[in-house]
Amino acid sequence: MSGNPFLDMKPEPSYIDAGGIKTHYVEKGSGVPTILIHGGGAGADGWGNWMNSLPLFGERVRAIAIDLVGFGLSDKPDPANFVYSQDARDQQLAGFIEALDAGPVNLVGNSTGGLTALGASLMKPDLVNKVVLMGSAGIETGVNEPLKALTEYDFTPDGMRRIINSLANPDFPVDERLITYRHQLSIEPEVRAGYSAFMGWIKENHGLHRSEEFIARLKHKTLVVHGKQDMVVPLSSGLRLLELIENSTGYLMPHCGHWAMMEYPEEFARVTMEFLLND
């Protein structure tokens, strides 16, 4: 026992070679493979971001929470020899889906994880069934003050507290143990180097977005979930995704920020399962 409940509850780790990236994941349940993709904030990983949702999803599907490249226990290539770009994340997820070799999967992505789900779906359309985009990045919105908590993270506990406060609604009870968990992950040297490289890539590319033509290419059945109090990705972004994605359905959550799976795990799991498991 580690004394940290976030670690003590963590399922046994598994790994897959996803297009050359050794990718860590944890899973619960059985049934249709449903991959949960975390966002890009400092200290994020599959377990930390989906710990409240994984067991709920696992009651009805095979829920799989992965660590993206540079995060958690997945590979963290040296930025001197690897470009930490959105394309790299898309390719990793596409490689993971292919390596999983479990038939068409569902994808559920939060923030940059949503954009990664979208990109991988376009790369492997026949291997993806349905897509859920929750507080998803993708639309060009500029860098607002809450987003600066992520892009200007200083690798201190107070900096991590600022990130978490920007992700959730103002009434969300922030657990100091979660701040500690994420901060400790974020300051590991290889994680820090990869995160800094990705933030640098975002600045060089003037944000994290795709063209509207790119987004409109997604033809899978898609559920767009958005918190009405999302300070990181504005509600207007979710509404634009609904306009661009032909086969999309929307669900707006009141009193919810950027982190529906942490703020309201039961409601998010219920709505998502209804969408994923019903024709």
Buried (B, 14 or more C-beta within 10 A) or exposed (E): EEEEBBBEEBBEEEEBEBBEBBBBBBBBBEEBBBBBBBBBBBBBBBBBBBBBBBBBBBEBBBBBBBBBBBBBBBBBBEBEEBEBBBEBBBBBBBBBBBEBEEEBBBBBBBBBBBBBBBBBBBBBEEBBBBBBBBBBBBBBBEBEEBBEBBBEBEBEBEBBBBBBBBBBBEEBEEEEEBBBBBBBBBBBEEBBBBBBBBBEBBEEEEBBBBEBEBBBBBEBBBBBBBBEBBBBBBBEBBBBBBEBBEEBEBBBBEEBBBBBBBBBBEBBBEBBBEBBBEE
